[in-house]
Amino acid sequence: MAAGAGPERWLFWHRRDLRLADNLGLAAAAAATPAVTGVFVLDPGILEAPDLAPARLWFLAESLRELAESWRGAGSRLLVLRGDPVVLLPRLAAALQAPVLAWNRDVEPYGRERDRRVAAALQASGRRVLVDWDQLLIPPEALRTGQGDPYRVYGPFWRNWRGQVAAKAGLGSAMAGGLEPVAAPSGLRDLGEQALEALERSGAGPLPLVQPDPATGLHLPHDFSGTDLCPCRPGEAAALEQLQSFCDGGPLLAYEPGRNLPGEAGTSGLSAALKFGTLSPRQAWAAAQQARALVRSTEAEQSITVWEQELAWREFYQQALFHFPELAEGPYRPQWKRFPWENDEGHFAAWREGLTGVPIVDAAMRQLNASGWMHNRCRMIVASFLVKDLICDWRWGERAFMARLVDGDLAANNGGWQWSASSGMDPKPLRIFNPATQAAKFDPEAIYIRTWLPELRHVSSADLISGAIAPLERRGYPEQIVEHKLQQARFKALYAALPR
């Protein structure tokens, strides 16, 4: 079909929604016209960032390869371009004579400014944009306190959020404002030969297309070697399979306390799927509700509620970043801007490489370095250790996590680090984790520690938990670089001296 012939051709711009099923922006475009073409832009502003993790490049490339196959199966195609979306998307729309570009909204400061500029460029050429929320169950504008302010505390946010979720659930399909996932579009109409030729003779020269190879995917260079160790699996099909395994008689029903035990497979492994949008939050919510309808024990019901609360935490951090974009640059609590961090680079390097001499901390950091992922309980332990024991600026840890995490998400990562550092939106201003106490409670048999510190597998569980390992048993493993009790007292004194 030639450009301009037949039904109007719309474009759908993928970003954090690398799937066809339950994609609200795509569903709206497909409802308007069967002539829809998908677009993804390899944006140098993101792909050349210094904290872009190799694991995320792997996850992105594999997910895009599958997404391209899904578009072909639906009857159309995914166009992948490399360059500045502010420049390329108006050029693409002009080349294909597309009157509308649709996408789903983002909460991050960079993405919001980029989207504003893309919309302005398109509208300047007489084209329209179609945007709405997809990555959240409840839009951030809809969540306000009784005084009309954004929420700063999770507890009241959860109660309002949960009430609005219950109200939306009664509305049926997500396309009608409810929460029931919508099906993937099918029977779409592809570009014709003349339209493809138009891409080659675009006004400023051929558009920089980078098409995924069906067998090898996109060639995004990275040195990530932990694909077999990473619990997060790329692509829409894998995300749905993991969701089903988690919810259908799986770890969901024992999520509390299983989510806190890093030595067990008690979590969903879906954090990267939700970050990249190979899974929608509505699909996650619907699966949890289906599981709830079948359970017969209060323990299982409570476990499902706890997982729902984790989904709400994700949205709490997303709406916080939306309303307070300055969180991306520094602490929420102003006194923390004056904290006298010691920032010992040797200590930080030991922490980053898993060589602090504290087994639970080192096991967690080595899991991150090898697999691109870390158990959430351990994220809290190592964050507290970096900030409260090593007295390093939490932003060092935030950047280190983003440089290695497969599920690295600005809102969630920033929110978690500010929670651990006591600099964020938290009614409890000072929280310090004792790593030995945490290990004793959540890894009592040292299963997790032995998994990631194989050189210490011969050491007793009690010594692995306490870190009091005899010199002859260390076999090259370092001694503890700091003593927790002394550092805890030092940190508290520094905190107490902060001007209020």
C-alpha positions in Angstrom: 0.0 0.0 0.0 1.5 3.4 -0.9 1.9 6.1 1.6 -1.2 8.2 1.7 -3.4 5.4 0.1 -6.0 3.5 2.1 -6.7 4.2 5.7 -4.6 6.8 7.6 -1.3 5.4 8.8 -0.6 6.0 12.5 2.7 5.5 14.2 3.1 4.1 17.7 6.3 4.9 19.6 7.4 2.2 22.0 9.5 3.2 25.0 8.8 1.5 28.4 6.1 -0.7 26.9 7.9 -3.4 24.8 4.8 -5.6 24.2 1.7 -5.8 22.1 -0.8 -7.2 24.6 -2.4 -4.7 27.1 -0.6 -1.7 25.6 -3.1 1.0 26.0 -1.6 3.5 23.6 -1.2 0.9 21.0 -4.7 -0.4 21.5 -6.1 3.1 21.1 -4.1 3.6 17.8 -5.3 0.2 16.5 -8.9 1.0 17.4 -8.6 4.1 15.2 -7.0 2.5 12.2 -5.6 -0.9 11.2 -2.7 0.9 9.5 -0.4 1.2 12.5 3.4 0.9 12.4 5.5 0.5 15.5 8.6 2.6 16.1 11.5 2.4 18.6 14.3 4.9 18.7 17.7 4.0 20.0 18.3 7.4 21.7 21.9 8.3 22.3 20.8 10.4 25.3 20.0 7.1 27.0 22.2 4.5 25.3 25.4 6.6 25.8 24.7 7.4 29.5 27.6 6.4 31.7 25.4 4.5 34.1 23.7 2.3 31.5 24.1 -1.3 32.7 25.3 -3.9 30.2 22.5 -6.1 31.6 19.9 -3.6 30.5 21.3 -3.5 27.0 21.0 -7.2 26.8 17.4 -7.2 28.1 16.5 -4.4 25.7 18.1 -6.0 22.6 16.4 -9.4 23.2 13.0 -7.8 24.0 13.2 -5.7 20.8 14.0 -8.8 18.8 10.8 -10.5 20.1 8.8 -7.3 19.7 9.7 -7.1 16.0 8.5 -10.7 15.5 5.2 -9.9 17.3 4.6 -6.9 15.0 5.1 -9.1 12.0 2.7 -11.6 13.5 0.1 -8.9 13.9 0.4 -8.0 10.2 2.6 -4.9 10.4 6.2 -4.1 11.5 8.4 -2.4 14.0 10.8 0.3 12.7 13.9 0.8 14.8 15.8 4.0 14.3 19.1 5.3 15.8 19.4 8.9 16.7 17.6 11.8 18.4 13.8 11.1 18.5 13.1 14.9 18.4 14.6 14.9 14.9 13.8 11.5 13.6 10.1 11.1 14.6 8.8 14.2 12.7 10.9 13.0 9.7 9.4 9.6 9.9 5.9 10.9 10.2 6.4 13.1 7.2 7.9 10.4 5.1 5.0 8.1 5.8 2.4 10.9 5.7 1.3 9.8 9.2 -1.1 12.3 10.8 -0.8 10.9 14.3 2.0 9.6 16.6 0.8 7.8 19.7 2.8 6.9 22.8 2.4 6.2 26.5 3.5 8.8 29.1 6.6 8.6 31.3 7.4 10.0 34.7 11.2 10.6 34.4 12.4 14.2 33.9 14.5 13.4 30.8 11.6 11.5 29.2 9.0 14.2 29.9 11.2 16.9 28.4 12.0 14.7 25.4 8.3 14.0 24.9 7.4 17.7 25.1 9.9 18.5 22.4 8.7 15.7 20.1 5.1 16.8 20.6 6.0 20.4 19.8 7.9 19.4 16.6 5.0 17.2 15.4 2.4 19.8 16.1 4.4 22.4 14.3 4.1 20.4 11.2 0.3 19.9 11.6 0.4 16.5 13.1 -1.3 15.2 16.2 -0.1 13.3 19.2 -2.1 10.8 21.2 -0.7 10.2 24.7 -2.0 8.5 27.9 -0.9 6.6 31.0 0.0 2.9 30.6 2.8 2.0 33.1 0.7 2.8 36.2 -2.6 1.5 37.5 -3.5 5.0 38.8 -2.1 8.1 37.1 -0.1 10.3 39.4 -2.4 13.3 38.9 -5.2 11.3 40.4 -3.5 10.7 43.7 -3.7 13.6 46.1 -4.0 14.2 49.8 -7.1 15.8 51.3 -5.3 19.1 51.0 -4.7 18.5 47.3 -1.0 17.8 47.6 1.1 14.9 46.2 1.7 12.1 48.7 5.0 12.1 50.6 4.3 9.1 52.9 3.6 5.6 51.6 0.9 4.6 54.2 -1.8 7.1 53.2 -0.8 6.8 49.6 -1.4 3.0 49.8 -4.9 3.4 51.2 -5.9 6.0 48.6 -4.3 4.0 45.8 -5.9 0.7 46.9 -9.3 2.3 47.0 -8.9 3.8 43.5 -7.7 0.4 42.2 -10.8 -1.3 43.6 -13.0 1.3 42.0 -11.3 1.0 38.6 -11.4 -2.8 38.8 -15.2 -2.6 38.6 -15.1 -0.8 35.3 -14.1 -3.8 33.2 -11.7 -3.4 30.3 -8.7 -1.1 30.6 -9.9 0.6 27.4 -13.1 1.6 29.3 -11.1 2.9 32.3 -11.0 -0.4 34.1 -8.1 -2.8 34.9 -8.9 -5.9 32.8 -6.0 -6.3 30.3 -6.8 -5.7 26.6 -5.8 -8.2 23.9 -2.9 -7.5 21.5 -4.0 -6.0 18.2 -4.2 -8.3 15.1 -5.0 -7.9 11.5 -2.9 -4.8 11.2 -1.9 -3.4 7.7 1.8 -3.2 6.9 3.6 -0.5 4.9 3.6 -1.0 1.2 6.5 -0.8 -1.1 6.1 2.9 -2.0 6.0 3.7 1.7 9.2 1.8 2.3 10.8 3.6 -0.6 9.7 6.9 1.0 11.9 6.1 4.0 14.9 5.9 1.7 14.3 9.2 0.1 13.3 11.2 3.2 14.0 14.9 2.8 17.3 14.9 4.8 18.4 11.6 3.4 17.6 7.9 4.3 16.3 7.5 7.8 18.8 5.6 10.0 16.9 2.3 10.3 18.4 -0.5 12.4 16.2 -3.5 12.0 16.5 -6.4 14.5 17.7 -9.7 13.0 15.1 -12.5 13.7 17.9 -14.8 14.9 20.4 -12.5 16.5 18.4 -9.5 17.5 19.8 -6.0 17.6 23.6 -5.5 17.7 23.9 -3.4 20.9 27.4 -4.0 22.1 27.7 -4.9 25.8 29.9 -7.2 27.9 27.1 -8.7 30.0 27.9 -12.4 30.6 25.4 -13.2 33.3 22.4 -14.2 31.1 22.2 -17.6 32.6 22.3 -16.3 36.2 19.9 -13.4 35.8 16.4 -14.3 37.0 14.8 -11.6 34.8 14.0 -13.0 31.3 13.6 -10.6 28.4 10.6 -10.5 26.1 6.8 -10.4 26.4 6.4 -14.2 26.3 8.9 -14.9 29.0 7.3 -12.2 31.2 3.9 -13.8 31.0 5.3 -17.2 31.6 7.1 -16.0 34.7 4.0 -14.2 35.9 2.0 -17.4 35.5 4.6 -19.5 37.3 4.7 -17.0 40.2 1.0 -16.7 40.7 -0.4 -20.2 39.8 0.3 -22.0 43.1 3.9 -20.6 43.0 5.8 -18.2 45.3 3.0 -15.7 45.4 1.1 -17.8 47.9 4.1 -17.8 50.3 5.3 -14.3 49.3 5.2 -13.3 53.0 7.8 -14.3 54.3 9.4 -15.8 51.2 10.1 -12.4 49.6 12.6 -11.7 52.4 14.7 -14.9 52.1 17.4 -14.3 49.5 18.5 -18.0 49.6 15.1 -19.1 48.2 13.2 -18.4 45.0 10.5 -16.4 46.7 10.1 -13.4 44.4 8.6 -13.0 41.0 11.7 -12.0 39.0 9.5 -9.5 37.1 11.2 -6.3 38.1 12.9 -5.8 34.7 9.7 -6.8 32.8 7.8 -4.0 34.6 10.7 -1.6 34.0 10.8 -2.3 30.3 7.1 -2.9 30.0 7.3 -6.4 28.6 4.6 -6.9 31.2 1.9 -4.4 32.2 1.0 -3.6 35.8 -2.6 -4.5 34.9 -1.5 -8.0 33.8 0.4 -8.3 37.1 -2.7 -7.1 39.1 -5.1 -9.4 37.2 -3.0 -12.5 37.8 -2.8 -11.7 41.5 -6.6 -11.3 41.7 -7.2 -14.6 39.9 -4.9 -16.2 42.4 -6.8 -14.6 45.3 -10.1 -15.9 44.0 -8.8 -19.5 44.5 -6.9 -19.4 47.8 -8.5 -20.7 51.0 -6.0 -19.7 53.7 -5.5 -16.4 55.4 -1.7 -16.8 55.0 -2.0 -17.0 51.2 -4.4 -14.0 51.1 -2.0 -12.0 53.2 0.9 -12.9 50.9 -1.1 -11.7 47.9 -1.8 -8.4 49.8 1.9 -7.9 50.5 2.6 -8.3 46.8 -0.1 -5.8 45.9 1.6 -3.5 48.4 4.9 -4.0 46.5 3.1 -2.9 43.3 1.9 0.1 45.2 5.5 0.9 46.3 6.5 0.9 42.7 3.8 3.4 41.9 4.6 5.5 45.0 8.1 6.1 43.8 6.9 6.7 40.2 4.4 9.4 41.3 7.0 10.9 43.7 9.4 11.4 40.8 6.6 12.8 38.6 5.7 15.4 41.2 9.2 16.0 42.6 11.6 15.7 39.7 14.3 17.2 41.8 14.6 13.8 43.6 16.7 12.7 40.6 19.4 15.2 41.6 19.6 14.9 45.4 18.0 14.3 48.8 14.4 15.1 49.5 15.2 16.2 53.1 17.2 19.4 52.9 19.5 18.8 55.9 21.1 15.9 54.0 22.6 18.3 51.5 25.0 19.3 54.3 25.9 15.9 55.5 29.7 15.5 55.9 30.2 12.3 53.9 33.6 10.7 54.3 33.5 9.1 50.8 36.6 6.8 51.2 37.2 5.7 47.6 39.0 2.5 48.8 36.0 1.6 51.0 33.6 2.3 48.1 35.6 0.1 45.7 35.6 -2.7 48.3 31.9 -2.4 48.6 31.3 -2.3 44.9 33.4 -5.4 44.2 32.1 -7.5 47.2 35.3 -7.3 49.2 34.3 -5.7 52.5 34.8 -8.7 54.7 31.1 -8.7 55.6 29.8 -11.9 54.1 26.1 -10.9 53.5 27.1 -7.6 52.0 29.8 -9.2 49.7 27.5 -12.0 48.6 24.8 -9.5 47.6 27.3 -7.3 45.6 28.7 -10.4 43.9 25.2 -11.5 42.9 24.7 -8.0 41.3 28.0 -8.1 39.5 27.6 -11.6 38.2 23.8 -11.7 37.4 22.8 -8.0 36.9 20.2 -8.4 39.7 20.1 -8.4 43.5 17.4 -9.6 45.9 15.5 -6.7 47.4 16.2 -7.5 51.0 19.9 -7.5 50.1 19.6 -4.1 48.3 18.5 -2.7 51.6 21.3 -4.3 53.5 24.1 -3.2 51.2 22.6 0.3 50.9 22.5 0.7 54.6 26.1 -0.6 54.9 27.4 1.8 52.3 25.7 4.8 53.9 25.6 4.1 57.6 28.8 2.0 58.0 31.1 3.3 55.3 29.6 6.8 55.5 29.6 7.2 51.7 27.2 9.4 49.9 24.1 7.4 48.9 24.3 8.9 45.4 27.5 6.9 44.8 25.6 3.7 45.5 22.6 4.9 43.4 24.9 5.3 40.4 26.7 2.0 41.0 23.4 0.2 41.1 22.2 1.8 37.9 25.4 0.9 36.2 24.8 -2.8 36.8 21.1 -3.5 37.5 19.1 -5.2 34.7 16.0 -3.6 36.3 17.6 -0.3 37.0 14.8 2.2 37.1 15.3 5.8 38.1 12.2 6.2 40.3 12.6 2.8 42.1 16.3 3.0 42.5 16.3 6.6 43.7 13.4 5.9 46.1 15.1 2.8 47.5 18.4 4.6 48.1 16.8 7.6 49.7 14.8 5.3 51.9 17.9 3.5 53.0 19.9 6.8 53.5 17.1 8.3 55.5 17.1 11.3 53.1 13.8 10.6 51.4 10.1 10.5 52.0 10.0 8.4 55.1 8.4 9.2 58.5 11.2 7.3 60.2 14.3 9.5 59.8 17.1 7.2 60.9 17.2 3.5 60.0 20.4 1.5 60.4 20.6 -2.2 59.5 23.0 -4.5 61.3 24.3 -6.8 58.6 24.9 -9.7 61.0 21.4 -9.4 62.4 19.9 -9.2 58.9 21.8 -12.3 57.8 20.8 -14.3 60.9 17.1 -13.4 60.3 16.9 -13.8 56.6 19.7 -16.3 55.7 20.0 -18.3 58.9 21.6 -21.3 57.2 23.9 -19.1 55.1 22.5 -20.6 51.9 22.7 -17.3 50.0 26.1 -16.4 51.4 27.6 -19.7 50.3 26.0 -19.4 46.8 27.8 -16.2 46.0 31.0 -16.6 48.2 32.1 -20.1 47.1 35.5 -19.6 48.7 33.8 -19.6 52.1 31.5 -22.7 51.7 33.6 -24.6 54.2 33.0 -22.0 57.0 30.3 -22.6 59.6 26.9 -20.8 59.2 27.4 -19.0 62.5 30.7 -17.5 61.4 29.4 -16.6 57.9 26.5 -14.7 59.5 28.6 -12.9 62.1 31.6 -12.4 59.8 33.9 -13.6 62.6 35.9 -15.9 60.4 39.1 -17.4 61.7 42.3 -16.3 59.7 43.1 -19.8 58.6 39.6 -20.2 57.2 39.6 -17.0 55.1 41.6 -18.4 52.3 42.1 -15.0 50.7 38.8 -13.5 51.8 39.4 -10.1 53.3 39.0 -9.1 56.9 36.2 -6.6 57.7 37.1 -3.1 56.6 35.1 -1.5 59.4 33.4 -2.5 62.6 29.7 -2.0 62.6 29.2 -0.9 66.2 31.8 1.8 66.0 30.6 3.1 62.6 27.0 3.1 63.8 28.0 5.4 66.7 30.0 7.6 64.4 27.2 8.0 61.9 24.7 8.8 64.6 27.0 11.5 65.9 27.4 13.0 62.5 23.6 12.9 62.0 22.9 14.5 65.4 25.3 17.4 64.5 23.4 18.3 61.4 21.7 21.7 61.6 17.9 21.3 61.7 
